[in-house]
Amino acid sequence: MSDLMKYKGYFGSYHLDEEEGVFYGKVEYVQALISYEATTASKLHKAFINAVDDYLLMCKQEGIEPEKPFKGSFNVRVGSDLHKKVVLVANNLGISLNQFVRNTLKKACGY
């Protein structure tokens, strides 16, 4: 999925159900299920915006913190051998495992 709609820091997917003649999608990268649908692409974008606004309003009314995508942490399962190797390499460099992973990811992403 490379094409996403963006609004207020949220990302929405879009798909077409050809059988039903309906566009649909959901807010990605959050656990809450925030979905929307419409009969045209332009209406789908508006439905996405309305879904995000409705979610934020509901959170405000219920006094809860809305989920945000990309909190800055994630879990990665790498297996015990690679885990050990990475920790030892980081240790030899005099940095933490988190710093080693952060540096490696930045380099891989061209930062």
HUJO-V556961 format. One record per residue. N is the residue number from 1. OMEGA is omega in degrees with one decimal (999 if undefined). BURIAL is b if it has 9 or more other ideal C-beta (glycine too) atoms within 8 Angstrom, else e. D_LAST is the distance of its C-alpha to the last C-alpha in Angstrom with 1 decimal. Layout:
# HUJO-V556961
N,OMEGA,BURIAL,D_LAST  N,OMEGA,BURIAL,D_LAST
This chain:
# HUJO-V556961
1,-177.6,e,22.6  2,-179.4,e,20.2  3,-179.8,e,22.1  4,171.0,b,22.3  5,-178.8,b,24.0  6,178.2,e,22.4  7,177.1,b,24.5  8,178.7,e,24.1  9,178.6,e,20.9  10,-177.7,b,22.7  11,-179.0,b,22.2  12,177.1,b,25.3  13,172.4,b,26.2  14,-177.0,b,29.0  15,177.5,e,31.5  16,170.3,e,35.0  17,-175.1,b,38.0  18,180.0,e,40.2  19,-177.5,e,43.2  20,-178.3,e,43.3  21,-174.9,e,41.9  22,168.6,b,39.4  23,178.7,b,35.7  24,177.5,b,34.1  25,176.8,b,30.9  26,175.7,b,29.5  27,-176.2,b,26.8  28,172.6,b,24.1  29,170.2,e,22.1  30,180.0,b,25.0  31,178.9,e,28.0  32,177.1,e,30.5  33,179.3,e,32.1  34,-175.0,b,31.8  35,-177.5,b,33.1  36,176.1,b,34.6  37,179.8,b,36.5  38,-178.1,b,38.1  39,176.1,e,40.1  40,179.9,e,37.9  41,-179.1,e,34.2  42,176.7,e,34.5  43,177.8,b,36.5  44,178.5,b,33.8  45,177.4,b,31.2  46,178.9,b,33.7  47,176.0,b,34.5  48,178.8,b,30.9  49,179.3,b,30.8  50,-179.7,b,34.2  51,178.0,b,33.1  52,179.3,b,30.2  53,178.0,b,32.5  54,178.8,e,35.3  55,-179.6,b,33.1  56,177.8,b,32.0  57,178.5,e,35.6  58,178.9,e,36.9  59,179.4,b,34.6  60,-178.8,e,35.8  61,-179.2,e,39.4  62,177.7,e,39.2  63,178.6,e,37.4  64,179.3,e,34.4  65,178.1,e,30.7  66,175.1,e,29.1  67,174.1,e,26.5  68,174.3,e,22.9  69,173.1,b,20.4  70,-179.0,e,17.3  71,179.9,e,18.8  72,176.1,e,15.9  73,176.7,e,17.7  74,179.2,e,18.9  75,177.5,e,21.1  76,176.7,e,20.5  77,-175.0,e,23.6  78,-176.0,e,23.0  79,-172.3,e,26.6  80,-179.5,e,28.1  81,179.0,e,27.7  82,177.7,e,23.9  83,180.0,b,23.8  84,-178.3,e,25.9  85,-178.4,e,24.0  86,178.4,b,20.6  87,-179.6,b,22.4  88,177.1,e,24.1  89,178.1,b,21.1  90,179.1,b,19.4  91,178.2,e,22.8  92,177.1,e,23.1  93,180.0,e,19.8  94,178.9,e,21.3  95,179.1,e,18.7  96,175.3,e,19.3  97,179.3,e,18.7  98,-179.7,e,16.5  99,178.2,b,14.3  100,180.0,b,14.2  101,179.2,b,13.3  102,179.9,e,10.6  103,-178.9,b,9.1  104,179.0,e,9.9  105,177.6,e,8.5  106,-179.7,e,4.9  107,-179.7,e,5.7  108,-178.5,e,7.7  109,176.7,e,5.8  110,176.9,e,3.8  111,999,e,0.0
